[in-house]
Amino acid sequence: MSRKITRRFHTQVRALARTVISGSIVALLVAATLLAVTTSSPLLTATAFADTADAPVSPTENVVSQDTATIEIGAGHVDMGPKFVNGSWELMVRDDTGAQPVWRNIDNVVFKVPDVAKIHVPNDPKYSFIGAPEAWVIPQTEMAGVPWLGWNTQDPQVSQQVNGGVNLVFGGHQGPGQFTLFLQAGNFADPQLLATSTKKTAQSIFVEPNTHTHGNWVFTKPGVHLIKIGAEATLKDGKKVHSSHVLRFAVGGDEELVHKAIQEKWTFTNDPGSATAEQGKGHTSGKGGTADTQSASPSSPENSHALRYVLIGSVVVAVIAVLFIVANSKKRSRIRREELRGEEDTNTAHDSAKDGVHSADAPLVKDSSNDC
């Protein structure tokens, strides 16, 4: 009976061990596949999640004078967004690249997008809207040596006074090639197109108050690029406010592009202007958006950490499974040795008993002394 129970136990243990090993192998394969996908596609790596900053915007942050000389921003965190300046609604740039954040007039800023931002677009139909196999990208997550441009509605007065939210209005693109702005909630989520130069109508992005988002700014050709952006809202007192400016980008390695971008004039003839009439059709950014468009925690680092944890966890599980099997094998060997030893002892005792019986039954040796 005990031998049957032992065999049944061993069978169950072996089945469990096979399940654990199979699960570990599958987990390792999945993790390796995920790691291969993220490392082989720079665009996916750079566009993991939108970002929402926890740090509030202070009402006392400095506003740089409008007549300040134009500056070049080639790296670091920058947001565009509406701000009340002396009671006036203005779309500005919040420059967070220095020791203290400052608000700048958009017309005084040129964003330098160097060749380090050039990537190969994934050969995937869901990225076909980009329109080129290569592109220069200001990514959704921060990348060294490239501006990290987003947008926010975190000015305290804006958050307090707007009724509902803010519409950022894409008013057109002027420059070589194609421009695209999109979000992507994760490596396996479809990209969410926010604005594209292939459309000749205004495209609006609805932004909830007190939110902060980053997207992917994609340029298919180097050169000077101008993008007209407006910010519209209805205040709680019913007043409608609007401010629009032109963002300037020097894309590529040519050092003369920054100077050219400063001098470039907005001459786009098919300026769609305000997108108020199409607000209901616009995209959403911020806490009120859909799963693909609302702000989320930055995750290019989190994604890589998650994959690392999957790999480490899989290895740990596999090691535990191997140790478990080795320990169980040793235990089985010990039990088997004890069983064999028990069988040997039983056989020895049995043989001894048989020998005893034979001795008792054997005839007595005749005493030769009686014959004398």
C-alpha positions as a LaTeX table, in Angstrom:
\begin{tabular}{lrrr}
\hline
Residue & $x$ (\AA) & $y$ (\AA) & $z$ (\AA) \\
\hline
Met1 & 0.00 & 0.00 & 0.00 \\
Ser2 & 2.75 & 2.47 & 0.98 \\
Arg3 & 4.56 & 1.74 & $-2.28$ \\
Lys4 & 1.42 & 2.57 & $-4.30$ \\
Ile5 & 0.97 & 5.86 & $-2.42$ \\
Thr6 & 4.62 & 6.73 & $-3.00$ \\
Arg7 & 4.31 & 6.03 & $-6.73$ \\
Arg8 & 1.13 & 8.14 & $-6.94$ \\
Phe9 & 2.87 & 10.99 & $-5.10$ \\
His10 & 5.85 & 10.81 & $-7.45$ \\
Thr11 & 3.53 & 10.88 & $-10.48$ \\
Gln12 & 1.77 & 14.01 & $-9.19$ \\
Val13 & 5.08 & 15.70 & $-8.40$ \\
Arg14 & 6.43 & 14.97 & $-11.88$ \\
Ala15 & 3.25 & 16.37 & $-13.48$ \\
Leu16 & 3.52 & 19.52 & $-11.37$ \\
Ala17 & 7.19 & 19.92 & $-12.24$ \\
Arg18 & 6.43 & 19.58 & $-15.96$ \\
Thr19 & 3.73 & 22.25 & $-15.66$ \\
Val20 & 6.07 & 24.63 & $-13.83$ \\
Ile21 & 8.86 & 24.13 & $-16.37$ \\
Ser22 & 6.50 & 24.56 & $-19.32$ \\
Gly23 & 5.10 & 27.78 & $-17.82$ \\
Ser24 & 8.60 & 29.09 & $-17.21$ \\
Ile25 & 9.67 & 28.37 & $-20.77$ \\
Val26 & 6.57 & 30.07 & $-22.17$ \\
Ala27 & 7.13 & 33.11 & $-19.94$ \\
Leu28 & 10.76 & 33.32 & $-21.05$ \\
Leu29 & 9.78 & 33.11 & $-24.71$ \\
Val30 & 7.11 & 35.79 & $-24.31$ \\
Ala31 & 9.51 & 38.08 & $-22.45$ \\
Ala32 & 12.20 & 37.57 & $-25.08$ \\
Thr33 & 9.68 & 38.36 & $-27.83$ \\
Leu34 & 8.56 & 41.54 & $-26.07$ \\
Leu35 & 12.16 & 42.58 & $-25.54$ \\
Ala36 & 12.96 & 41.96 & $-29.19$ \\
Val37 & 9.98 & 44.03 & $-30.32$ \\
Thr38 & 10.81 & 47.02 & $-28.15$ \\
Thr39 & 14.51 & 47.00 & $-28.96$ \\
Ser40 & 14.05 & 46.51 & $-32.70$ \\
Ser41 & 11.62 & 49.41 & $-33.12$ \\
Pro42 & 12.95 & 52.81 & $-32.04$ \\
Leu43 & 9.57 & 54.42 & $-32.63$ \\
Leu44 & 7.83 & 51.97 & $-30.31$ \\
Thr45 & 10.51 & 52.45 & $-27.70$ \\
Ala46 & 10.15 & 56.20 & $-27.87$ \\
Thr47 & 6.37 & 56.25 & $-27.85$ \\
Ala48 & 5.28 & 54.12 & $-25.00$ \\
Phe49 & 2.90 & 56.36 & $-23.04$ \\
Ala50 & 1.66 & 59.88 & $-22.67$ \\
Asp51 & 2.90 & 61.71 & $-19.61$ \\
Thr52 & 1.13 & 63.54 & $-16.81$ \\
Ala53 & 3.30 & 65.57 & $-14.48$ \\
Asp54 & 2.48 & 65.62 & $-10.78$ \\
Ala55 & 4.39 & 68.83 & $-10.07$ \\
Pro56 & 1.95 & 71.79 & $-10.12$ \\
Val57 & 2.53 & 74.95 & $-12.11$ \\
Ser58 & 3.14 & 77.89 & $-9.78$ \\
Pro59 & 1.18 & 81.12 & $-10.35$ \\
Thr60 & 4.36 & 83.07 & $-9.57$ \\
Glu61 & 6.46 & 81.63 & $-12.42$ \\
Asn62 & 8.28 & 84.26 & $-14.41$ \\
Val63 & 6.97 & 85.44 & $-17.79$ \\
Val64 & 9.79 & 86.50 & $-20.13$ \\
Ser65 & 9.33 & 89.83 & $-21.88$ \\
Gln66 & 7.99 & 89.58 & $-25.43$ \\
Asp67 & 10.85 & 91.62 & $-26.89$ \\
Thr68 & 13.50 & 89.13 & $-25.68$ \\
Ala69 & 15.76 & 87.73 & $-28.41$ \\
Thr70 & 14.79 & 84.41 & $-29.98$ \\
Ile71 & 16.31 & 81.38 & $-28.27$ \\
Glu72 & 17.02 & 77.85 & $-29.47$ \\
Ile73 & 15.79 & 74.87 & $-27.46$ \\
Gly74 & 17.53 & 71.63 & $-28.41$ \\
Ala75 & 16.86 & 69.45 & $-25.36$ \\
Gly76 & 14.86 & 69.31 & $-22.17$ \\
His77 & 11.26 & 69.60 & $-21.08$ \\
Val78 & 9.00 & 72.21 & $-22.68$ \\
Asp79 & 5.22 & 72.58 & $-22.81$ \\
Met80 & 2.98 & 74.89 & $-24.76$ \\
Gly81 & $-0.23$ & 75.98 & $-23.11$ \\
Pro82 & $-2.58$ & 78.84 & $-22.38$ \\
Lys83 & $-1.78$ & 81.31 & $-19.61$ \\
Phe84 & $-3.41$ & 84.46 & $-18.32$ \\
Val85 & $-0.89$ & 87.31 & $-18.60$ \\
Asn86 & $-2.13$ & 90.55 & $-17.07$ \\
Gly87 & $-5.66$ & 89.27 & $-17.50$ \\
Ser88 & $-5.15$ & 88.36 & $-21.17$ \\
Trp89 & $-5.44$ & 84.80 & $-22.53$ \\
Glu90 & $-2.15$ & 83.87 & $-24.24$ \\
Leu91 & $-0.81$ & 80.65 & $-25.76$ \\
Met92 & 2.79 & 80.45 & $-24.55$ \\
Val93 & 5.71 & 78.05 & $-24.07$ \\
Arg94 & 6.60 & 76.95 & $-20.55$ \\
Asp95 & 10.37 & 76.43 & $-20.71$ \\
Asp96 & 11.44 & 73.95 & $-18.03$ \\
Thr97 & 14.98 & 73.39 & $-19.34$ \\
Gly98 & 16.64 & 75.73 & $-16.84$ \\
Ala99 & 16.93 & 75.87 & $-13.07$ \\
Gln100 & 13.50 & 77.50 & $-12.82$ \\
Pro101 & 10.62 & 77.24 & $-15.32$ \\
Val102 & 9.73 & 80.37 & $-17.26$ \\
Trp103 & 6.96 & 81.22 & $-19.72$ \\
Arg104 & 8.11 & 82.43 & $-23.14$ \\
Asn105 & 6.40 & 83.93 & $-26.12$ \\
Ile106 & 6.08 & 81.20 & $-28.75$ \\
Asp107 & 7.32 & 83.54 & $-31.47$ \\
Asn108 & 10.67 & 83.82 & $-29.65$ \\
Val109 & 11.46 & 80.09 & $-29.60$ \\
Val110 & 12.98 & 77.74 & $-32.20$ \\
Phe111 & 12.98 & 74.01 & $-31.48$ \\
Lys112 & 16.11 & 72.28 & $-32.80$ \\
Val113 & 15.46 & 68.66 & $-33.83$ \\
Pro114 & 18.89 & 67.10 & $-34.59$ \\
Asp115 & 19.70 & 63.98 & $-36.59$ \\
Val116 & 19.84 & 61.93 & $-33.39$ \\
Ala117 & 16.03 & 62.13 & $-33.53$ \\
Lys118 & 15.94 & 60.39 & $-36.92$ \\
Ile119 & 14.42 & 56.90 & $-36.78$ \\
His120 & 13.25 & 54.09 & $-39.01$ \\
Val121 & 9.46 & 53.95 & $-39.01$ \\
Pro122 & 8.22 & 50.42 & $-38.17$ \\
Asn123 & 7.15 & 48.43 & $-41.20$ \\
Asp124 & 3.62 & 48.12 & $-39.87$ \\
Pro125 & 0.37 & 49.23 & $-41.56$ \\
Lys126 & $-0.76$ & 51.01 & $-38.41$ \\
Tyr127 & 2.07 & 53.54 & $-38.92$ \\
Ser128 & 1.33 & 54.11 & $-42.61$ \\
Phe129 & $-0.16$ & 57.53 & $-41.81$ \\
Ile130 & 3.38 & 58.83 & $-41.22$ \\
Gly131 & 3.97 & 58.58 & $-44.95$ \\
Ala132 & 7.70 & 57.76 & $-45.00$ \\
Pro133 & 10.12 & 54.95 & $-44.03$ \\
Glu134 & 12.24 & 57.37 & $-41.98$ \\
Ala135 & 11.36 & 60.40 & $-39.90$ \\
Trp136 & 12.65 & 62.89 & $-37.34$ \\
Val137 & 10.67 & 62.53 & $-34.12$ \\
Ile138 & 10.25 & 64.62 & $-31.00$ \\
Pro139 & 9.14 & 61.61 & $-28.96$ \\
Gln140 & 6.37 & 61.18 & $-26.47$ \\
Thr141 & 8.88 & 60.16 & $-23.80$ \\
Glu142 & 12.04 & 62.12 & $-23.10$ \\
Met143 & 15.08 & 61.41 & $-25.25$ \\
Ala144 & 18.55 & 62.81 & $-24.59$ \\
Gly145 & 19.60 & 65.53 & $-27.00$ \\
Val146 & 16.07 & 66.15 & $-28.31$ \\
Pro147 & 13.44 & 68.67 & $-27.13$ \\
Trp148 & 10.64 & 67.08 & $-25.11$ \\
Leu149 & 7.68 & 69.12 & $-26.28$ \\
Gly150 & 4.22 & 68.65 & $-24.83$ \\
Trp151 & 1.22 & 70.72 & $-23.85$ \\
Asn152 & $-0.48$ & 71.58 & $-20.58$ \\
Thr153 & $-3.48$ & 73.38 & $-19.12$ \\
Gln154 & $-1.92$ & 73.74 & $-15.66$ \\
Asp155 & $-1.79$ & 77.51 & $-15.29$ \\
Pro156 & $-3.81$ & 78.04 & $-12.07$ \\
Gln157 & $-5.98$ & 80.79 & $-13.55$ \\
Val158 & $-6.71$ & 78.68 & $-16.62$ \\
Ser159 & $-7.76$ & 75.72 & $-14.47$ \\
Gln160 & $-10.01$ & 77.95 & $-12.37$ \\
Gln161 & $-11.65$ & 79.99 & $-15.13$ \\
Val162 & $-12.26$ & 77.66 & $-18.09$ \\
Asn163 & $-15.68$ & 76.08 & $-18.43$ \\
Gly164 & $-15.09$ & 72.46 & $-19.43$ \\
Gly165 & $-11.70$ & 72.43 & $-21.10$ \\
Val166 & $-9.39$ & 73.85 & $-23.76$ \\
Asn167 & $-9.27$ & 73.14 & $-27.49$ \\
Leu168 & $-5.79$ & 73.13 & $-29.01$ \\
Val169 & $-6.26$ & 73.85 & $-32.71$ \\
Phe170 & $-3.84$ & 72.61 & $-35.35$ \\
Gly171 & $-4.02$ & 75.32 & $-37.99$ \\
Gly172 & $-1.66$ & 73.98 & $-40.63$ \\
His173 & 1.91 & 72.98 & $-41.46$ \\
Gln174 & 4.41 & 74.80 & $-43.63$ \\
Gly175 & 7.60 & 72.99 & $-44.61$ \\
Pro176 & 9.03 & 70.06 & $-46.60$ \\
Gly177 & 7.47 & 66.62 & $-46.40$ \\
Gln178 & 4.70 & 65.63 & $-44.04$ \\
Phe179 & 4.00 & 66.46 & $-40.39$ \\
Thr180 & 2.11 & 64.22 & $-37.96$ \\
Leu181 & 1.21 & 64.47 & $-34.29$ \\
Phe182 & 0.03 & 61.32 & $-32.54$ \\
Leu183 & $-0.23$ & 59.59 & $-29.18$ \\
Gln184 & 0.31 & 55.96 & $-28.33$ \\
Ala185 & $-0.84$ & 54.44 & $-25.05$ \\
Gly186 & 1.56 & 51.49 & $-25.20$ \\
Asn187 & 3.61 & 49.17 & $-27.38$ \\
Phe188 & 0.58 & 47.09 & $-28.31$ \\
Ala189 & $-1.98$ & 49.91 & $-28.56$ \\
Asp190 & $-2.77$ & 51.46 & $-31.92$ \\
Pro191 & $-1.42$ & 54.98 & $-32.44$ \\
Gln192 & $-3.98$ & 57.76 & $-31.95$ \\
Leu193 & $-3.65$ & 60.35 & $-34.71$ \\
Leu194 & $-4.18$ & 63.90 & $-33.41$ \\
Ala195 & $-3.14$ & 66.06 & $-36.35$ \\
Thr196 & $-1.69$ & 65.60 & $-39.83$ \\
Ser197 & $-0.63$ & 67.95 & $-42.60$ \\
Thr198 & $-2.43$ & 65.74 & $-45.13$ \\
Lys199 & $-5.73$ & 67.27 & $-43.96$ \\
Lys200 & $-6.41$ & 70.82 & $-45.06$ \\
Thr201 & $-8.98$ & 71.57 & $-42.39$ \\
Ala202 & $-8.50$ & 72.63 & $-38.79$ \\
Gln203 & $-7.99$ & 69.77 & $-36.36$ \\
Ser204 & $-8.72$ & 70.28 & $-32.68$ \\
Ile205 & $-7.52$ & 68.44 & $-29.58$ \\
Phe206 & $-9.71$ & 68.74 & $-26.49$ \\
Val207 & $-7.66$ & 69.05 & $-23.30$ \\
Glu208 & $-9.06$ & 68.76 & $-19.78$ \\
Pro209 & $-8.08$ & 71.50 & $-17.29$ \\
Asn210 & $-4.98$ & 70.97 & $-15.16$ \\
Thr211 & $-3.50$ & 68.23 & $-17.35$ \\
His212 & $-0.14$ & 67.71 & $-18.97$ \\
Thr213 & 0.47 & 65.52 & $-22.02$ \\
His214 & 3.26 & 64.64 & $-24.44$ \\
Gly215 & 2.86 & 63.33 & $-27.98$ \\
Asn216 & 5.00 & 62.31 & $-30.95$ \\
Trp217 & 5.86 & 65.17 & $-33.32$ \\
Val218 & 6.92 & 63.55 & $-36.59$ \\
Phe219 & 8.63 & 65.23 & $-39.57$ \\
Thr220 & 9.40 & 63.19 & $-42.68$ \\
Lys221 & 11.98 & 65.59 & $-44.17$ \\
Pro222 & 14.65 & 67.90 & $-42.76$ \\
Gly223 & 14.37 & 71.65 & $-43.08$ \\
Val224 & 12.43 & 74.53 & $-41.56$ \\
His225 & 8.95 & 73.62 & $-40.36$ \\
Leu226 & 6.30 & 76.03 & $-39.12$ \\
Ile227 & 3.16 & 74.79 & $-37.36$ \\
Lys228 & 0.28 & 77.05 & $-36.47$ \\
Ile229 & $-1.31$ & 76.25 & $-33.12$ \\
Gly230 & $-4.22$ & 77.93 & $-31.36$ \\
Ala231 & $-5.81$ & 77.59 & $-27.92$ \\
Glu232 & $-9.55$ & 78.19 & $-27.54$ \\
Ala233 & $-11.87$ & 78.02 & $-24.55$ \\
Thr234 & $-15.10$ & 79.31 & $-23.08$ \\
Leu235 & $-14.71$ & 80.81 & $-19.62$ \\
Lys236 & $-17.14$ & 80.32 & $-16.77$ \\
Asp237 & $-18.49$ & 83.83 & $-17.31$ \\
Gly238 & $-19.40$ & 82.87 & $-20.90$ \\
Lys239 & $-16.55$ & 84.77 & $-22.55$ \\
Lys240 & $-14.82$ & 83.02 & $-25.46$ \\
Val241 & $-11.04$ & 83.35 & $-25.63$ \\
His242 & $-8.58$ & 82.46 & $-28.38$ \\
Ser243 & $-4.85$ & 82.82 & $-28.98$ \\
Ser244 & $-2.77$ & 81.40 & $-31.84$ \\
His245 & 0.92 & 81.42 & $-32.70$ \\
Val246 & 3.41 & 79.66 & $-34.97$ \\
Leu247 & 5.75 & 76.99 & $-33.60$ \\
Arg248 & 9.15 & 76.96 & $-35.33$ \\
Phe249 & 11.26 & 73.83 & $-35.86$ \\
Ala250 & 14.75 & 73.43 & $-37.34$ \\
Val251 & 14.82 & 69.75 & $-38.33$ \\
Gly252 & 18.09 & 68.05 & $-39.30$ \\
Gly253 & 21.80 & 68.54 & $-38.85$ \\
Asp254 & 22.23 & 71.76 & $-40.82$ \\
Glu255 & 23.34 & 74.42 & $-38.32$ \\
Glu256 & 21.96 & 77.19 & $-40.54$ \\
Leu257 & 18.42 & 75.92 & $-40.10$ \\
Val258 & 17.93 & 77.65 & $-36.75$ \\
His259 & 18.66 & 81.05 & $-38.25$ \\
Lys260 & 16.45 & 80.26 & $-41.24$ \\
Ala261 & 13.62 & 79.21 & $-38.93$ \\
Ile262 & 13.84 & 82.54 & $-37.10$ \\
Gln263 & 13.52 & 84.43 & $-40.39$ \\
Glu264 & 10.84 & 82.22 & $-41.95$ \\
Lys265 & 7.43 & 83.88 & $-42.46$ \\
Trp266 & 4.08 & 82.15 & $-42.21$ \\
Thr267 & 2.71 & 82.16 & $-45.77$ \\
Phe268 & 0.43 & 79.11 & $-45.66$ \\
Thr269 & $-2.44$ & 80.15 & $-47.96$ \\
Asn270 & $-4.97$ & 77.51 & $-46.91$ \\
Asp271 & $-4.98$ & 78.53 & $-43.26$ \\
Pro272 & $-8.04$ & 76.79 & $-41.78$ \\
Gly273 & $-8.19$ & 79.21 & $-38.87$ \\
Ser274 & $-10.34$ & 78.32 & $-35.89$ \\
Ala275 & $-11.66$ & 74.82 & $-35.41$ \\
Thr276 & $-14.54$ & 75.86 & $-33.16$ \\
Ala277 & $-17.12$ & 74.58 & $-35.62$ \\
Glu278 & $-15.53$ & 71.13 & $-35.53$ \\
Gln279 & $-14.89$ & 70.86 & $-31.79$ \\
Gly280 & $-17.27$ & 67.96 & $-31.48$ \\
Lys281 & $-15.13$ & 65.99 & $-33.93$ \\
Gly282 & $-11.81$ & 66.71 & $-32.26$ \\
His283 & $-9.54$ & 64.33 & $-30.43$ \\
Thr284 & $-9.19$ & 64.21 & $-26.68$ \\
Ser285 & $-6.12$ & 64.60 & $-24.50$ \\
Gly286 & $-6.10$ & 64.52 & $-20.73$ \\
Lys287 & $-8.06$ & 62.84 & $-17.96$ \\
Gly288 & $-11.34$ & 62.89 & $-19.84$ \\
Gly289 & $-10.05$ & 61.04 & $-22.90$ \\
Thr290 & $-10.39$ & 57.47 & $-24.06$ \\
Ala291 & $-7.92$ & 54.80 & $-23.05$ \\
Asp292 & $-5.74$ & 55.54 & $-26.08$ \\
Thr293 & $-5.65$ & 59.31 & $-25.68$ \\
Gln294 & $-5.82$ & 60.20 & $-22.05$ \\
Ser295 & $-2.68$ & 61.06 & $-20.15$ \\
Ala296 & $-0.80$ & 58.25 & $-18.50$ \\
Ser297 & 2.38 & 57.73 & $-16.55$ \\
Pro298 & 5.57 & 57.92 & $-18.58$ \\
Ser299 & 6.57 & 54.49 & $-19.56$ \\
Ser300 & 9.40 & 53.98 & $-21.74$ \\
Pro301 & 11.46 & 53.35 & $-18.58$ \\
Glu302 & 8.53 & 51.48 & $-16.97$ \\
Asn303 & 8.12 & 49.32 & $-20.04$ \\
Ser304 & 11.75 & 48.29 & $-20.03$ \\
His305 & 11.54 & 47.69 & $-16.25$ \\
Ala306 & 8.41 & 45.57 & $-16.72$ \\
Leu307 & 10.14 & 43.43 & $-19.33$ \\
Arg308 & 13.14 & 43.09 & $-17.07$ \\
Tyr309 & 10.89 & 41.98 & $-14.22$ \\
Val310 & 9.21 & 39.42 & $-16.48$ \\
Leu311 & 12.59 & 38.01 & $-17.49$ \\
Ile312 & 13.89 & 37.93 & $-13.93$ \\
Gly313 & 10.66 & 36.39 & $-12.65$ \\
Ser314 & 10.73 & 33.74 & $-15.36$ \\
Val315 & 14.34 & 32.85 & $-14.58$ \\
Val316 & 13.58 & 32.67 & $-10.86$ \\
Val317 & 10.59 & 30.38 & $-11.50$ \\
Ala318 & 12.70 & 28.17 & $-13.77$ \\
Val319 & 15.50 & 27.96 & $-11.20$ \\
Ile320 & 13.03 & 27.11 & $-8.44$ \\
Ala321 & 11.50 & 24.42 & $-10.66$ \\
Val322 & 14.92 & 22.89 & $-11.36$ \\
Leu323 & 15.87 & 22.95 & $-7.66$ \\
Phe324 & 12.50 & 21.43 & $-6.82$ \\
Ile325 & 13.03 & 18.62 & $-9.33$ \\
Val326 & 16.59 & 17.98 & $-8.15$ \\
Ala327 & 15.49 & 17.88 & $-4.51$ \\
Asn328 & 12.59 & 15.60 & $-5.38$ \\
Ser329 & 14.90 & 13.33 & $-7.38$ \\
Lys330 & 17.25 & 13.04 & $-4.41$ \\
Lys331 & 14.31 & 12.33 & $-2.14$ \\
Arg332 & 13.04 & 9.65 & $-4.53$ \\
Ser333 & 16.51 & 8.07 & $-4.65$ \\
Arg334 & 16.72 & 8.06 & $-0.86$ \\
Ile335 & 13.24 & 6.56 & $-0.52$ \\
Arg336 & 14.06 & 3.97 & $-3.17$ \\
Arg337 & 17.30 & 3.05 & $-1.39$ \\
Glu338 & 15.41 & 2.69 & 1.87 \\
Glu339 & 12.82 & 0.52 & 0.13 \\
Leu340 & 15.55 & $-1.66$ & $-1.39$ \\
Arg341 & 17.29 & $-1.87$ & 1.97 \\
Gly342 & 13.98 & $-2.86$ & 3.55 \\
Glu343 & 13.44 & $-5.49$ & 0.88 \\
Glu344 & 16.97 & $-6.82$ & 1.45 \\
Asp345 & 16.38 & $-6.97$ & 5.21 \\
Thr346 & 13.09 & $-8.77$ & 4.63 \\
Asn347 & 14.73 & $-11.25$ & 2.27 \\
Thr348 & 17.58 & $-11.84$ & 4.72 \\
Ala349 & 15.15 & $-12.44$ & 7.55 \\
His350 & 13.16 & $-14.77$ & 5.35 \\
Asp351 & 16.27 & $-16.69$ & 4.33 \\
Ser352 & 17.33 & $-16.96$ & 7.98 \\
Ala353 & 13.93 & $-18.32$ & 8.91 \\
Lys354 & 14.14 & $-20.91$ & 6.17 \\
Asp355 & 17.62 & $-21.96$ & 7.32 \\
Gly356 & 16.28 & $-22.41$ & 10.83 \\
Val357 & 13.51 & $-24.71$ & 9.63 \\
His358 & 15.93 & $-26.85$ & 7.66 \\
Ser359 & 18.20 & $-27.30$ & 10.71 \\
Ala360 & 15.31 & $-28.41$ & 12.89 \\
Asp361 & 14.09 & $-31.00$ & 10.37 \\
Ala362 & 17.54 & $-32.51$ & 9.63 \\
Pro363 & 18.22 & $-36.04$ & 11.09 \\
Leu364 & 20.47 & $-36.32$ & 14.12 \\
Val365 & 24.01 & $-37.46$ & 13.55 \\
Lys366 & 24.41 & $-40.92$ & 14.88 \\
Asp367 & 26.53 & $-41.00$ & 18.00 \\
Ser368 & 29.35 & $-43.42$ & 17.24 \\
Ser369 & 30.08 & $-43.88$ & 20.92 \\
Asn370 & 26.89 & $-45.89$ & 21.35 \\
Asp371 & 28.16 & $-48.45$ & 18.91 \\
Cys372 & 31.13 & $-49.25$ & 20.99 \\
\hline
\end{tabular}
